[in-house]
Amino acid sequence: MFRSGAFVADHVSPTTDSQVQPNGVDLTADVVFEQLEPGRIGRDGKQIGDRVARPLEELEQKEPDTYYLPEGAYIVRYGERIEIPEDHIGFVYPRSSLMRNSCMLNTAVWDAGYEGRGEGLLQVHHDIELERGARIAQLVFAEANHEDFYDGSYQGENVE
Ligand SMILES: O=c1ccn([C@H]2C[C@H](O)[C@@H](COP(=O)(O)OP(=O)(O)OP(=O)(O)O)O2)c(=O)[nH]1
């Protein structure tokens, strides 16, 4: 069973009322990165390729901070700290307005016990302007059995 947005909101911070949806909580875009170097996925480990934060649009002095993203693939870090509670699994879906603008967010499994500010793969198939802090995704929780908790290399990522 999927949980209500109000339940999910108890595990996402910070949130405003406008982020809480019937079935999940909207996540915002914080920093957008561009990968510079190849990564590596091995049989016993992995390496994430070097990346650089995309510059914010400066020409028009846009307020709030705005990214202008040409066609390409980017890593986006969400603005919220997420905790996946015991007996649950998390999934992130793109906001449909992103998809309707020819962009897509690709995501993986969010494990029980994970805490951090995670990331997604933003595919831009047509140039788009994206305000920093704009809602781009929705996190939902489903109930799930598990025998242990997340203890991988991304535990506690991007939180001070
Ligand atoms: O789209 C996603 C999906 C998951 N995560 C977070 C939550 C998840 O629990 C964690 C680790 O994901 P995964 O287990 O797939 O990572 P891995 O590549 O297997 O690395 P490790 O074994 O170090 O965990 O990353 C994201 O940030 N974005």
The ligand as a Tripos MOL2 file, in Angstrom:
@<TRIPOS>MOLECULE
LIG
   28    29     1     0     0
SMALL
NO_CHARGES

@<TRIPOS>ATOM
      1 O1         16.9370    8.1790   -7.5990 O.2       1 LIG1
      2 C1         17.4980    7.9520   -6.5270 C.ar      1 LIG1
      3 C2         17.3650    6.7220   -5.8710 C.ar      1 LIG1
      4 C3         18.0150    6.5260   -4.6780 C.ar      1 LIG1
      5 N1         18.7600    7.5380   -4.1020 N.ar      1 LIG1
      6 C4         19.4270    7.3400   -2.8030 C.3       1 LIG1
      7 C5         18.5630    6.5110   -1.8640 C.3       1 LIG1
      8 C6         19.1500    5.1370   -1.9180 C.3       1 LIG1
      9 O2         18.8810    4.4190   -0.7370 O.3       1 LIG1
     10 C7         20.6240    5.4770   -2.1030 C.3       1 LIG1
     11 C8         21.4700    4.3680   -2.6080 C.3       1 LIG1
     12 O3         20.9360    3.8600   -3.7840 O.3       1 LIG1
     13 P1         21.4720    2.4640   -4.3210 P.3       1 LIG1
     14 O4         21.3420    1.4290   -3.2500 O.co2     1 LIG1
     15 O5         20.8370    2.2080   -5.6260 O.co2     1 LIG1
     16 O6         23.0480    2.8160   -4.5040 O.3       1 LIG1
     17 P2         24.2460    1.8950   -5.0230 P.3       1 LIG1
     18 O7         24.6690    2.3950   -6.3390 O.co2     1 LIG1
     19 O8         23.8610    0.4530   -4.9040 O.co2     1 LIG1
     20 O9         25.4290    2.2610   -4.0170 O.3       1 LIG1
     21 P3         25.6340    1.7480   -2.4940 P.3       1 LIG1
     22 O10        25.8400    0.2720   -2.5850 O.co2     1 LIG1
     23 O11        26.8220    2.4830   -1.9820 O.co2     1 LIG1
     24 O12        24.3860    2.1150   -1.7640 O.co2     1 LIG1
     25 O13        20.6150    6.5810   -3.0170 O.3       1 LIG1
     26 C9         18.8930    8.7360   -4.7470 C.ar      1 LIG1
     27 O14        19.5410    9.6520   -4.2670 O.2       1 LIG1
     28 N2         18.2710    8.9100   -5.9420 N.ar      1 LIG1
@<TRIPOS>BOND
     1     1     2 2
     2     2     3 ar
     3     2    28 ar
     4     3     4 ar
     5     4     5 ar
     6     5     6 1
     7     5    26 ar
     8     6     7 1
     9     6    25 1
    10     7     8 1
    11     8     9 1
    12     8    10 1
    13    10    11 1
    14    10    25 1
    15    11    12 1
    16    12    13 1
    17    13    14 2
    18    13    15 1
    19    13    16 1
    20    16    17 1
    21    17    18 2
    22    17    19 1
    23    17    20 1
    24    20    21 1
    25    21    22 2
    26    21    23 1
    27    21    24 1
    28    26    27 2
    29    26    28 ar
@<TRIPOS>SUBSTRUCTURE
     1 LIG1         1 GROUP 0 **** ****
